[in-house]
Amino acid sequence: MTTVAVIQARMTSSRIPGKVMLPLAGEPVIYRIVERLRHIPSIDRICFSVPDGDSQEELVALAGRLAGVELTRGPEEDILSRFAIAARETGADTICRFWGDCPAIDPAVCQDLISTYGGDLKFATIPDKSGYPAGYEFQIIDAECLLKADAEVDNGDARHNFTVIFAAQPGRYPAFHLCYQPYLSELNLLLDTPGDYERLQQIFDVLYPINPVFGLADIIVLSHRQPKFFVSEG
């Protein structure tokens, strides 16, 4: 059984174009994600899922320089197609979906979800507003089910946000959702705005030199010392 981590990333984000290549503790944001994925024992391979087009070449070039990182490409707005391409080209049995705007994912928490996944489960998530900090979102998808969905679904909105396909059919796609108490989702670790980037720089400047793969316990301690690092704009 091959478990492949697929990072959904692009250079054409609307709020911060090229955000996955912004420096974070001295390396691009997406490099920091790869660094963390390498500490998840159950992940066998790592792949960038990047849109087609010349505007993505800086990201494509970085994939070529990172040892052990594969690259697949597909339509920018058809995310389901891009993940189906990644599943086929990597020969994955299980896809672990990560986002390029989540540079502070916790490898231990991800491993907890992967360890839970199995048996009859076809879909597992750390969902939005799970109780974990924002930016811990993560999905596990059975590759065979992903390929079937790609063949069956023609709705454009569903192909862009394919999670709804699995969430709407729990009988066909048995699911598990990992949540956390006490509720910490007000702690924002997402990279969505320029303000988010400034805060993430501050978080990494403090925590990265101490522990490059700092986790949830470190975030909680820092949030008590420096709550302003975790407050979203607006």
C-alpha positions as CSV (number, residue, x, y, z in Angstrom):
1,M,0.0,0.0,0.0
2,T,1.5,3.3,-1.1
3,T,0.5,6.5,0.8
4,V,1.3,9.7,-1.1
5,A,1.2,13.2,0.3
6,V,-0.1,15.6,-2.4
7,I,0.5,19.3,-1.8
8,Q,-2.1,21.4,-3.7
9,A,-0.1,24.5,-4.6
10,R,0.0,27.3,-7.2
11,M,1.8,30.6,-8.0
12,T,-1.4,32.4,-8.9
13,S,-3.1,32.9,-5.6
14,S,-5.3,36.0,-5.7
15,R,-4.5,37.6,-2.3
16,I,-0.8,36.9,-2.2
17,P,0.5,35.7,-5.7
18,G,3.4,33.4,-5.3
19,K,2.8,32.9,-1.6
20,V,4.1,29.3,-1.5
21,M,7.5,30.7,-2.5
22,L,7.7,33.4,0.1
23,P,10.6,32.9,2.5
24,L,9.8,31.4,5.9
25,A,12.7,30.9,8.3
26,G,15.0,31.1,5.3
27,E,13.3,28.8,2.9
28,P,10.2,28.9,0.7
29,V,6.8,28.2,2.5
30,I,6.3,25.0,0.5
31,Y,9.8,23.8,1.5
32,R,8.7,24.1,5.1
33,I,5.7,22.0,4.4
34,V,7.8,19.3,2.7
35,E,10.2,19.4,5.7
36,R,7.2,18.6,8.0
37,L,5.8,15.9,5.7
38,R,9.1,14.1,5.9
39,H,8.5,13.6,9.6
40,I,5.2,11.7,9.1
41,P,6.2,8.0,9.3
42,S,3.2,6.6,7.3
43,I,3.8,8.8,4.2
44,D,5.8,7.0,1.5
45,R,6.1,9.7,-1.1
46,I,5.6,13.4,-1.6
47,C,4.1,15.1,-4.7
48,F,3.4,18.7,-5.7
49,S,0.1,19.1,-7.6
50,V,0.6,22.2,-9.7
51,P,-1.6,23.8,-12.4
52,D,-0.7,23.9,-16.0
53,G,0.8,27.0,-17.5
54,D,4.0,29.0,-17.7
55,S,3.2,31.1,-14.6
56,Q,3.9,28.1,-12.4
57,E,7.5,27.6,-13.5
58,E,9.2,28.8,-10.4
59,L,7.2,26.2,-8.3
60,V,7.9,23.5,-10.9
61,A,11.6,24.3,-10.8
62,L,11.7,24.0,-7.0
63,A,10.0,20.6,-7.2
64,G,12.9,19.5,-9.5
65,R,15.5,20.6,-7.0
66,L,13.9,18.9,-3.9
67,A,15.1,15.3,-3.5
68,G,12.3,12.8,-3.5
69,V,9.6,15.3,-4.4
70,E,7.5,14.4,-7.5
71,L,5.4,16.7,-9.7
72,T,2.1,16.3,-11.4
73,R,0.2,19.0,-13.3
74,G,-3.4,19.6,-14.4
75,P,-6.2,22.2,-14.9
76,E,-6.0,25.0,-12.4
77,E,-9.7,25.2,-11.5
78,D,-10.4,21.4,-11.8
79,I,-8.9,20.3,-8.5
80,L,-10.5,16.8,-8.7
81,S,-8.8,16.2,-12.1
82,R,-5.5,17.4,-10.6
83,F,-5.7,14.9,-7.7
84,A,-6.8,12.1,-10.0
85,I,-3.8,12.8,-12.2
86,A,-1.6,12.7,-9.1
87,A,-3.1,9.4,-7.9
88,R,-2.6,7.8,-11.3
89,E,0.9,9.1,-11.9
90,T,2.3,8.2,-8.5
91,G,0.5,4.9,-8.2
92,A,-1.0,5.9,-4.9
93,D,-3.4,3.6,-2.9
94,T,-4.1,6.4,-0.4
95,I,-3.8,10.2,-1.0
96,C,-3.0,12.6,1.8
97,R,-4.1,16.0,0.8
98,F,-2.3,19.1,2.0
99,W,-2.5,22.7,1.1
100,G,0.2,25.2,0.2
101,D,-1.2,27.7,2.6
102,C,-0.7,25.5,5.7
103,P,3.0,25.7,6.5
104,A,2.7,24.9,10.2
105,I,1.0,21.5,10.1
106,D,1.9,19.2,13.0
107,P,3.4,15.9,11.8
108,A,2.3,14.1,15.0
109,V,-1.3,15.2,14.6
110,C,-1.3,14.1,10.9
111,Q,0.1,10.7,11.9
112,D,-2.7,10.4,14.4
113,L,-5.3,10.7,11.7
114,I,-3.4,8.4,9.3
115,S,-3.2,5.8,12.1
116,T,-7.0,6.0,12.6
117,Y,-7.7,5.7,8.9
118,G,-8.2,2.1,7.5
119,G,-10.7,-0.7,7.5
120,D,-13.9,0.5,5.9
121,L,-13.0,4.2,5.9
122,K,-12.6,5.9,2.5
123,F,-12.3,9.5,3.7
124,A,-10.8,11.1,6.8
125,T,-10.2,14.7,7.7
126,I,-9.1,17.3,10.1
127,P,-11.9,19.6,9.0
128,D,-12.2,23.3,9.1
129,K,-13.1,24.5,12.7
130,S,-12.1,21.1,14.1
131,G,-10.9,22.6,17.3
132,Y,-7.3,22.4,16.1
133,P,-5.7,25.7,15.0
134,A,-6.7,27.0,11.6
135,G,-4.1,25.7,9.2
136,Y,-4.1,22.1,10.5
137,E,-6.6,21.0,7.9
138,F,-5.7,17.7,6.2
139,Q,-7.6,15.0,4.3
140,I,-7.0,11.3,3.6
141,I,-8.8,9.9,0.5
142,D,-8.9,6.4,-0.9
143,A,-7.3,6.7,-4.4
144,E,-9.7,4.2,-6.0
145,C,-12.7,6.3,-4.8
146,L,-11.0,9.5,-6.0
147,L,-10.6,8.0,-9.5
148,K,-14.2,6.9,-9.6
149,A,-15.4,10.4,-8.6
150,D,-13.2,11.8,-11.3
151,A,-14.9,9.6,-13.9
152,E,-18.4,10.2,-12.6
153,V,-18.7,13.9,-11.6
154,D,-19.2,16.6,-14.2
155,N,-20.4,19.4,-11.9
156,G,-17.8,22.2,-12.2
157,D,-18.3,23.4,-8.6
158,A,-17.9,19.9,-7.2
159,R,-14.8,19.3,-9.3
160,H,-13.3,22.5,-7.9
161,N,-14.2,21.6,-4.3
162,F,-14.3,17.9,-4.5
163,T,-14.6,17.3,-0.7
164,V,-18.3,17.9,-1.1
165,I,-18.6,14.7,-3.2
166,F,-17.3,12.6,-0.3
167,A,-19.1,14.5,2.5
168,A,-22.5,14.2,0.7
169,Q,-22.3,10.4,0.4
170,P,-21.4,9.0,3.8
171,G,-22.9,5.6,2.9
172,R,-20.7,5.2,-0.1
173,Y,-17.6,6.9,1.4
174,P,-17.5,6.1,5.2
175,A,-15.6,8.9,6.9
176,F,-13.9,9.9,10.1
177,H,-13.3,13.5,11.3
178,L,-10.6,14.2,13.9
179,C,-11.4,17.0,16.3
180,Y,-9.8,18.6,19.3
181,Q,-10.8,20.0,22.7
182,P,-10.3,22.6,24.1
183,Y,-11.3,24.5,21.0
184,L,-8.3,26.3,19.4
185,S,-9.5,27.1,16.0
186,E,-9.3,30.8,16.7
187,L,-5.5,30.4,16.6
188,N,-4.8,31.2,12.9
189,L,-1.8,29.5,11.2
190,L,-3.2,29.8,7.7
191,L,-1.3,31.8,5.0
192,D,-4.1,33.8,3.3
193,T,-3.3,37.5,3.6
194,P,-0.2,39.7,3.9
195,G,-1.0,40.0,7.7
196,D,-1.0,36.2,8.0
197,Y,2.4,36.1,6.4
198,E,3.8,38.7,8.9
199,R,2.4,36.7,11.8
200,L,3.7,33.4,10.5
201,Q,7.2,34.9,10.1
202,Q,7.1,35.9,13.8
203,I,5.9,32.4,14.8
204,F,8.7,30.7,12.8
205,D,11.3,33.2,14.0
206,V,10.6,32.2,17.6
207,L,9.9,28.5,17.3
208,Y,11.9,27.2,14.3
209,P,15.4,27.7,15.9
210,I,14.3,25.7,18.9
211,N,12.4,22.9,17.1
212,P,12.1,23.0,13.3
213,V,9.0,20.7,13.4
214,F,7.4,22.5,16.4
215,G,4.0,21.1,17.1
216,L,0.7,21.8,18.9
217,A,2.1,22.0,22.4
218,D,4.6,24.6,21.2
219,I,1.9,26.6,19.5
220,I,-0.3,26.6,22.6
221,V,2.6,27.8,24.8
222,L,3.5,30.6,22.4
223,S,-0.2,31.6,22.0
224,H,-0.3,32.4,25.7
225,R,3.0,34.4,25.6
226,Q,2.3,36.2,22.3
227,P,-1.5,36.0,21.5
228,K,-1.1,38.7,18.8
229,F,0.9,36.3,16.6
230,F,-2.3,34.2,16.1
231,V,-5.1,36.8,15.6
232,S,-6.6,37.1,12.2
233,E,-7.0,40.4,10.4
234,G,-10.5,41.9,10.8
